[in-house]
Every structure is written in C-alpha cells, then in structure tokens.
Amino acid sequence: MKNKDKAKMLLGLVATMLLTSSYDLPEEETVHSITKIEKTSIEQVIDNDLDTVVINIPTMAPESIPTATPEPPVPAISSLDIDYNSLTMPEIYELGDDAINYYYETYGYDKAISYICDRYNITYDEFKIVSAIIMAEGNRTYEEAYCVANTIYNRIHSISSINYVNAVFGMNVGKSLFYQAVCPDQFVVYQNGRYYEFYNVLSGPVFRGIIDMLISEIPRHNYLQFLANETNAQGEMFTDKGNRYFTVLQENDRLVEKSTLQMK
C-alpha cells in the first residue's frame, strides 16, 4: 500500500474515533471537548518520504471554558431570625424599617409605650393623654403627628419653654412631655376636650408617627410652636393642609444634652 493511501486510511480512522468515542484524561492534562468536526478541522500533511499525519483539534474559546461555580451570596438577616425580646426599643430601631415594621406587626406597641413612659418619666395615663393631644392636632396623618410630637419634644429641650411651664404650674415640671402638652393656652384640643376622641387609640399609622418620633428622637424640625393651616399664619408646612410651624429653638436656648441629635 502506498504512503498516500496509508495516510488516508489513518486519517479516516482518527476521524471516526473522534466522532464516536469518549474518554477521560487525567485532571492535570488539558481536555478538549469536540462536538462536531468540519472538513476544515483536520489538515492532512503527507510527506512522500515520511508517513506523517497532523491533526489540528479546534481549541475552545476562553469565554466558553467552564469556570468554578461562584459562592452564593450570604443572605441578609431576616426579621424572623432576630430575637426581639432581647433588644431594647432603640436597638430595634437600629435594625431598619423592615425589622421595625415586622416587630410592631408581630408584637404590638406595649413594649414601645413602656419604653416611652420610662424614658420621659410619665405615667401610662399621661402618655395616653399626650398621644391623644398629638393625634387630635396631627391632621390624621403619620407625618403631621410626627411633627406635632416633635414640637412638644423640642419644648422639653427649650430652657425658655421649661421655665414657662414651671412658672405656670408652680412646680419643676417643665421637662415633662405631659405638662408641656396640658399647659393652659398651649393646645386648644386639650382645652376643648376634643383630644379625648383619640384617648384609647394606641395603634395605626398616626399613632405610629408619635411612637417613631419619641423613640428615635430624630427631629423633623426645630420649631416650638404651630398653628392650624386655616389661620394663614406665617410658618413652614410639612404636609398639604398641615399645621404651620414657627419660632425656632435657638441654640442658646437649647437644654444641653449628652448626645447630639441630627435632623432626619
């Protein structure tokens, strides 16, 4: 048989083996995966003196080479994984909105109310009165209730407001949320009794605005007074048809606190 014929026969055998066989190579060797052989994939070089056949196997493109499977991302801590009973209310507020919402939906407001009563040194009944006054003045919205609560909060940090309430009651009570709220000629809804409509309302988005402000202690504003929208008084508004806020708490009037509060 001539060299040329022998080369053709060898070439045919090699092509048949590549198409029909599967085999494993040691891990350290490069594995070439062949799914289809075209006519141009095999080049035959025949030397009249040497029976030599050169087979060029297509190489996989770099982007098609399998890579290691990436590690799955570490999932965020679920609200279900948190032991809320072991946390204080400020610590719960540090977890973010999703965790806070889950907490209230699951456990209610009892722990929050107890924390506020202890934090501001008021009784449960005094808290309900303060909360009812805020809701009555808060235009039935979360944001407005937050801002009204913020106003009373600013007053217990205002030296002039504290001194005024002390003088009215003849007692050292100016730092109390309750006495700031029930001080005569301050909140008309308390004087006309309309606040009592909300006395037993201890849930819902408007109530939540009060809770969020008094626990987070993050002010929306630095005002000490407000009037209803219909008065057309000059002041800043935070909601449509909301109250108009004015009289800024000046730094030289601010009661010095250990921590510095930041605007939200």
N, C-alpha and C positions, 0 to 999 in steps of 0.2 A: 504494500500500500504506500502511495506517495505521501511525502511530508504534508503536502497541502491537504490531501484527503484526511490524513490522520488529525490534522489541526481542526478541520471542520467537524469531525466526529467528536473530538474532545470538547469543542465549543458547544455542541448540541447537548452533550451530557451535563456540562456545567450549568447551562441554562435550565435544563429540566430539573436538576437538583435544587436550584434556587427557587423555582416555581412551586415545587411540590413538597419540599422538606422543611421542617422546623427543628431548630437545635438550640441548645443553651451554651453560652460562653461563660467562662469564669468572670466574676464581678469586676476584676481588675482590667479586663480587656474591653475595648470599645465595641458596643453592639450596634450593628447596622440593621435597621428594620427595612425590609424591602416588601412593598405591597404590589408593585407592578413593574415589569421590565419592558421598556420600549426597545425598538430596534437600535436606537442610538445609544442605549445604555451600555452596550457591550461592543468593544472595539477589538478587532482581531488583527494582530500583527504577526505575520508569518515570514519567517526568515528561511530562505531556501537552504541554508546550512544548518539552522537550529529549529527544533520543534518548540516554538515558544508562543504561548497564547497569553495575552494580557487582558484581564477582566477589570473594567472600571465600574465599581459599585457606587451608585449615587449616594452622596452624603446628605444627612438631614440638615435642614436649615437650622441655625441656632435657636430661632424662636419656636421651633417645633420640638425641641429636645425637652422631655419631661423634667420638671423641677420638683423639688421637695414640697409637699403639701404644707401651706402656711398654718401656723398655730391659730386656732380660733380666738377671737378677741375675748378678753375677760369681761363677763357681763357685769353691768353696774349693779350695785347693791339694791335689791328690791325692797320696796316698802314692807313686804311680807317678812323679810329677813331681819328687821330691826326690832330690838326689844325695847319698845316704847316705855314700858313700866320702869325701866332702869334709868331713864333720861329725865332731866328737868325740862320745863317748858322752853327756856331759852336754848337748850341743847337740841330740842326737837326743831326749833325754828332755824337752826343752823343747817339742817338737813335739806332744805329747799322746799319749794311749793308742793311738789308731788307728795313728798312724805308728810308735810303738814296737812294737806287735804285728806290724805288717807287716814291720818291719825284722827281727825275730827269726825270723819265719816264712820270710823270704826268705834271710837271710844267716847265721842261726845265732848262736852265742854266743862265737865265737872272739875277736872284737874286744872284747866286753864283759869277757871273762876277762882279756885282756891289759891292758885299762884298769885293772881292779881290782888286778892284780898290781903295776902301776906306781904306782897311786895309794896303795896301802898298803904298798909296799915288801916284797912277799912273792914267793916263787918260785911257779911253776906247780904244783909238787907240794904246797907248803904251802897254796896255795889249795884244792886238791882235798881235803886233809885237813880244813881249816876247813869247807868246804862240806859234806863228809860228816858231820862232827860236828853241824852245824846241822840237816841233814836228819834225822839219827837222833833228835835232840831235838825236831824240829819237828812231831811228830804227823801227818806225811804230808799237811800242808795248806799252801797258799800263805801264809795269814795267820800261822800259827804259825811257819813258817820265817822269815818277815819279822820277827816279834817276837823270835825267838831270835837272829837276826843282829843285830838292834837292841841286844840285851843286850851282846853282845861289842863292838859298835861303841861303846856307852856306856862300856865299861870302858877303851877306849883313849883316852877323853876324861876319865877319872876319875884325879885325881892319886893318890889312895889305892890304886886298883887297879893303876896303873902301878908305884908304889913296891913294892907287894906282889910282883908278878911279877919285878921287878928283883931283889928280895931272894931269892926262891926260886931263880932261875937264876944269880944272881951276875953278871949282865950287864945292860947297859942295853937291855933288850928289851921293856919293859913297854908300849911304844906299838905293839907288833906284834899284829895280829889272830891270827897263828899262835900266838905264845907265850901269849897270853891264853886261847886255846882249848885248848892242850895242858898248861896248868899243872896240876900234880897236885892232886887233890881238888876239881876245879872241874866237870868234865863227865864223868860216870860212863861215858857211851857210848864215850869215848876210852880210859878205863882198862880197860874190859872187852872192848874190841875190836869192839863192835857197830857202830861208825861205818863199818867197812870195807865193810859191805853197800852203802853209798852212794858208795864211793870213786870209782867210774867213772861215776856218774850226773851228766851235765852237760847235762841238758835236762829239760823237763817243768815243770808248774806249781809244784811245791815248790822246785825249783832256781831257778825264776824269782823266787820271793819273796826269795831271797838276793841275786840279781843286782840286783833293783829297789832293795832297801834300800841296798846298798853303792854303787850308782851315784847314786841320787837323794839319798842322805844325809838323807832326811826321816824323823825318828823317829816311831814309833807310841807310844813310851813313854819314860820316863826312869829305868827300873829297872836295877839292876846284878846282880840275882840272880833265879833262879826255881827252883821245884821241880815235880816231876810232879804232876798233878792228884790222883792217888790218895794222896798224902801228907797231904791235907787241911790243908796249911799255909795261913796267912792271907796272902792276896795277891790281886792283880787278875788276872782271866782275860779273854782276848780272843777265845777260841773255845770252843765246847762241848767239855768234857773236855780242854781245853788246859792248858798249864802255868799255874802260879800265880806271878805276878811280884811282887817286893818289893824293898826297900832303894832308895830314891830317890837318884839322883845329885843331891847338893846343889850349889847354885851356888858355894859357897865351895870345893867340891872339884872343880869343873869346870876342865879344862885350857882356858886362854883360846885361842880360835881367832880368825882374822881375820874369818870370816863368822859370822853369827848363824843358827842352824838354827831352823826352825819346825816345830811339830807338824803332822802330816798329818791 
